[in-house]
Amino acid sequence: MDKIFLDAREMEHPEPLQSSLFHLKSMSDEAYLYMLNIRKPVPLLEIAKEKGFFSLVVQDSNEIWHILISKNSEIRLEELLDV
Amino acid sequence: MFNQGGLSLEQAPPISVVLRFFVTASIFGILLGIFLIVDGLGLSSSLTGNKSVLITHILALGVMASFMLGSLFQMLPVIAGVVIAMPTQKATVVHLLFVVGLFIQLYAFADSSIPLLYFLASAYLGIGLLYALYLMLKELIQIKDHSSSSKGMIFSLVSFLLTIILGIYLLLSLGGYLDGLLFLRVKEIHYSFALFGWISLLIISVSFQVIEMFYVTPKYPIWMSTYLTMGIFTLLFFKSMAIFMAFEFQFITVILTVLFMLYAGTTIHRLYRRKRPTSDATVWFWRLGMGLFITSMLITLLDVFTEINLEVKMFSYLAFIGFVLSIIFAMTYKIVPFLTWFHLSNQGYIEAPMMHDIVHPKTVKKHFYIHGTMLISFGFSLFFDLIFFDLLSAVLLLLSFGWLLYNLIFAIKKYHYTQKYTERFEW
């Protein structure tokens, strides 16, 4: 399983969206995106949903959002969550 | 492009909806520059009589309202989370009525001998702007869980609504359709709601969301983001009542100016605490804008307590205009490249230009230098009665909006070029 890690906590808008879309476009069935952000990336999640991706979004106790996105429905994202 | 409701493909209005207003605003800015050059006047000598009204309305409506309408057509569906159905058609109606109405109004100000022009101006501008406000406020008030930005925008747009209604009264009075007994009082309230309500509250509301998001800064103090816009609107309401009833209102002016300075100082402080401080001219625009806002409010505050000469008062107006234009430029140079990239990227164009390819940061810096020099030149034209500074200011104003228009056209051409000549990717 290939983990594409993206720490967007200190990225200025719209860098998180640009970077994550770049990764999604070239993502293989064996990979998933693991993104950290200080806010819930609603546009990204809506685009991912529109394009048929699967996502998991969790906010941890430090108010950091963990966003996991994969193309493959068989990838169990909740097992890959690192909170 | 804002985080609350998200920008989905269905919600995002076509890019043309936004850009038509931005291009219109740039053209009005250019026309203002040409007007000042042709007339052979600088700011110092033109702020008297009808010319001042003419210039004020080219700036306030032609430039500022155009940018505001374009930005709001973009932002409100996102913030409200509700789709404005048929945005292109509705924006076209608003745009046409607005532009036609504004030209008629300017012509009426230039040649006040034709009463019908005032009536037509109030009809076209009134219907166009009230329709736009209806579309926007209708969506905004439906929000169940308001953010500080969406709440502030309601206060800003209600202020704009009052500005328009009072403006219609003023136009009909000038045309002789109303007796105009309250003309001077209404005029003062009209300006008060326009400058401190509509424009200032809109900038404050937007900044609560974009400063933190665009520049990764600490959040505004909770009391400020929660209560400031409501407090300012309430004070403006009481100030208007006081003006209307010919009561003393200077203490309200004092509170308002202090609140505005507090806000601007906080914004500058936030920008200095960016987590990734890079060289970004849009930040320079924000800092300059906030510095000018403080300058303008400080002079207004001093004017309450001491005698201030005309040039310094004029400088306060200039600083306010500089403040608004600085924020407009900062926002435009963030919005346009983002929207161009966003729309192309989501239409599936693999080679969608990145934001830096659409408007290069150096291009924005050049605009900042032009804008800064223009403001300095206008400042000199107030204090030194030299035709050189008058003309230089006008040329720089023309150059500033010409530069912006060039960048907008470049972005539009890049958008169409990418659609026409690059490969689409289905993902």
Interface residues (C-beta under 8 A of the other chain):
Chain A: E10 M11 E12 H13 P14 L17 Q18 L21 L24 K25 R39 K40 P41 V42 P43 L45 E46 I47 E50 K51
Chain B: M1 N3 Q4 G5 G6 L7 S8 L9 V210 M213 F214 Y215 V216 K275 R276 T278 F338 W341 F342 S345 N346 I350 M354 M355 F425 W427
